[in-house]
Amino acid sequence: MRRCLLVFGLVALMPLPAMAEVRLDRLVWRTTALLLEMTLGPAGYRLVYHPYTIPSESMKPTLLVGDFVLVQWLGQSCRRGDVVVFRHPVNGLDYIERLIGLPGDTVQMKDGLLYINGAVAPQKPEGQFEEIYEPQGPLGNKPRCQNAPIGLGGTCTKSRATETLPNGIRHDVLNIDENGYTDNTDVFTVPPAMYFFMGDNRDNSMDSRYSQNAGGVGFVPAENLKGRADFVLLSAEGKGLPESPWRPGRYFQVIE
């Protein structure tokens, strides 16, 4: 998919950043429900956890396409740095992003670095994130690569860094573009009872840096927050189950 931008009177084509939508998977939901019912009782699991599958790359490297995550129902109890499922304010679909800005905060990107209330969230370079350039997940989208163009089956790379938020939460982020579309933004002031979300795949996420009129998330009302993604239950490559190869190295991985 591509998006047209009118820049200084010229039409420029650029890749459309990934949407952060998450989906329920029936097979995994039935399996997970059985396991949780065995441990929490027949009704308890419905009040505690809900499983989702990740169809897009907006939260790489934290979440990969094909991850199945368990989300703890917390509502407005989520804190800065949590990976949160919320209802999109416009289309009503469930999305997953990292909670960055709280009510009253200012948020800005400058030269690819995140600033919260005027202070930078420092980044420490951590080498490269590598994956195979091929269709991923049920949507069959190919990943965006810092080393593009590359052919099918080639190694797709993105710069990786560990970012530290003001409350000490550390998490990895990816960079694809130098001086990308959202590497430098205006200052966003988060309104009362609203929240600001960003994807960890910083140059490929239609998050709160994009207005709702442009198809982004914009500010998210507090009542739209559903819960925190706690850990990856299962993970599978390819277009879907059951034919997809499994990634056992990601099973029961805590989401940070």
Secondary structure, 3 states (H helix, E strand, C coil): CEEEEEECCEEEEEECCCCCECECCHHHHHHHHHHHHHHHCCCHHHHHEEEEECCCCCCCCCCCCCEEEEEEECHHHCCCCCEEEEECCCCCCEEEEEEEECCCCEEEEECCEEEECCEECCEEEEEEEEEECCCECCCCECCCCCCCCCCCCCEEEEEEEEEECCCCCEEEEEECCCCCCCCCCCCEECCCCEEEEECCECCCCCCCCCCHHHCCCCCEEHHHEEEEEEEEEEEECCCCCCCCCECHHHCCEECC
